[in-house]
Amino acid sequence: MSKHTAGDPHTGVSDRVGIVLCGHGTRHADGAREFKFVADGVRAALPAYTVSHGFLELSDPLLPEALETLYAQGFRRLVVTPCMLFAAGHAKTDIPLMLRAFQAFHPDVRLTYGRALGIDPGLLDAAATRIGEALDLATPGVPREKTLLLGMVACFLGGVVGGGGCAGVGE
C-alpha cells in the first residue's frame, strides 16, 4: 500500500489509512518522549502508512487533536490503537468515548479501534528480566525466595499517601 493512494484530488480527501497510537500521557517530558519513540518505531516498521500519536491526558498532543490533524490532512480512514497493557477503563471506556465524539463531528470518517496490547511472551520475558535486575540490586545476603518486589507500588503509595516518591521512579 502506498502513502499516495488515490483519493479525490479536488477536495484533498484521501482513502489513505492513518494510524493513531493512543498513550496515557504523563506529567514528565521523558515519558512523553519515550512514547514518541515508540510511535517513531511503529512509523519505521509501517512505512506505507502515516502514523501519528496522541494521549488521553497530561501530554500533548491529546488524542482528539491527533485525530483532527489527520482529518485536516484529508484522512478519512483512521485506525486507533490503545497503547495500554490491559483492556481496562481507558481502553474500554475513555478512548471509545473520545472516538464517538470525534465520529459525531466527522461522520465521513471510518474509524477502526484496535485492542489493548495485552500480555505477550516477549513482554513476560522483559518483565522477568527487569525483576531479575531489581533482585540483583536487593540487599546482599537476602535470598531471592525471601525477597518481595514492591518497588513501583511502594513508590506510588508513598507519593500518593505520604506526599513523597522514589528517586528515579516516574521522573
Solvent accessible surface area in square Angstrom, and as a share of the most:
residue,aa,sasa,rsa
1,M,111,0.50
2,S,61,0.40
3,K,76,0.32
4,H,162,0.72
5,T,50,0.29
6,A,79,0.61
7,G,43,0.41
8,D,60,0.31
9,P,120,0.76
10,H,172,0.77
11,T,91,0.53
12,G,46,0.44
13,V,49,0.28
14,S,11,0.07
15,D,61,0.32
16,R,53,0.19
17,V,14,0.08
18,G,0,0.00
19,I,18,0.09
20,V,0,0.00
21,L,10,0.05
22,C,0,0.00
23,G,2,0.02
24,H,68,0.30
25,G,14,0.13
26,T,34,0.20
27,R,196,0.71
28,H,82,0.37
29,A,62,0.48
30,D,68,0.35
31,G,27,0.26
32,A,23,0.18
33,R,145,0.53
34,E,116,0.52
35,F,28,0.12
36,K,98,0.41
37,F,157,0.65
38,V,73,0.42
39,A,0,0.00
40,D,53,0.28
41,G,41,0.39
42,V,41,0.23
43,R,80,0.29
44,A,81,0.62
45,A,76,0.59
46,L,72,0.36
47,P,96,0.60
48,A,31,0.24
49,Y,60,0.23
50,T,34,0.20
51,V,6,0.03
52,S,25,0.16
53,H,27,0.12
54,G,0,0.00
55,F,5,0.02
56,L,14,0.07
57,E,71,0.32
58,L,85,0.42
59,S,11,0.07
60,D,115,0.60
61,P,34,0.21
62,L,69,0.34
63,L,0,0.00
64,P,55,0.35
65,E,93,0.42
66,A,3,0.02
67,L,0,0.00
68,E,73,0.33
69,T,64,0.37
70,L,4,0.02
71,Y,43,0.16
72,A,89,0.69
73,Q,95,0.42
74,G,5,0.05
75,F,2,0.01
76,R,38,0.14
77,R,77,0.28
78,L,1,0.01
79,V,45,0.26
80,V,0,0.00
81,T,32,0.19
82,P,1,0.00
83,C,28,0.17
84,M,22,0.10
85,L,67,0.33
86,F,119,0.50
87,A,51,0.40
88,A,60,0.46
89,G,44,0.42
90,H,62,0.28
91,A,7,0.06
92,K,139,0.59
93,T,69,0.40
94,D,52,0.27
95,I,0,0.00
96,P,21,0.13
97,L,94,0.47
98,M,52,0.23
99,L,12,0.06
100,R,144,0.52
101,A,55,0.43
102,F,9,0.04
103,Q,55,0.25
104,A,80,0.62
105,F,164,0.68
106,H,24,0.11
107,P,108,0.68
108,D,81,0.42
109,V,7,0.04
110,R,148,0.54
111,L,38,0.19
112,T,67,0.39
113,Y,75,0.29
114,G,26,0.25
115,R,192,0.70
116,A,8,0.07
117,L,105,0.52
118,G,21,0.20
119,I,97,0.49
120,D,77,0.40
121,P,99,0.62
122,G,44,0.43
123,L,69,0.35
124,L,97,0.48
125,D,95,0.49
126,A,44,0.34
127,A,43,0.34
128,A,66,0.51
129,T,70,0.40
130,R,151,0.55
131,I,80,0.40
132,G,16,0.16
133,E,83,0.37
134,A,35,0.27
135,L,33,0.16
136,D,101,0.53
137,L,156,0.78
138,A,33,0.25
139,T,97,0.56
140,P,127,0.80
141,G,80,0.77
142,V,69,0.40
143,P,57,0.36
144,R,123,0.45
145,E,146,0.65
146,K,153,0.65
147,T,40,0.23
148,L,137,0.68
149,L,79,0.39
150,L,94,0.47
151,G,37,0.36
152,M,130,0.58
153,V,84,0.48
154,A,59,0.46
155,C,16,0.09
156,F,133,0.55
157,L,90,0.45
158,G,30,0.29
159,G,30,0.29
160,V,96,0.55
161,V,123,0.71
162,G,64,0.62
163,G,66,0.63
164,G,54,0.52
165,G,54,0.52
166,C,44,0.26
167,A,103,0.80
168,G,63,0.61
169,V,54,0.31
170,G,52,0.50
171,E,124,0.56
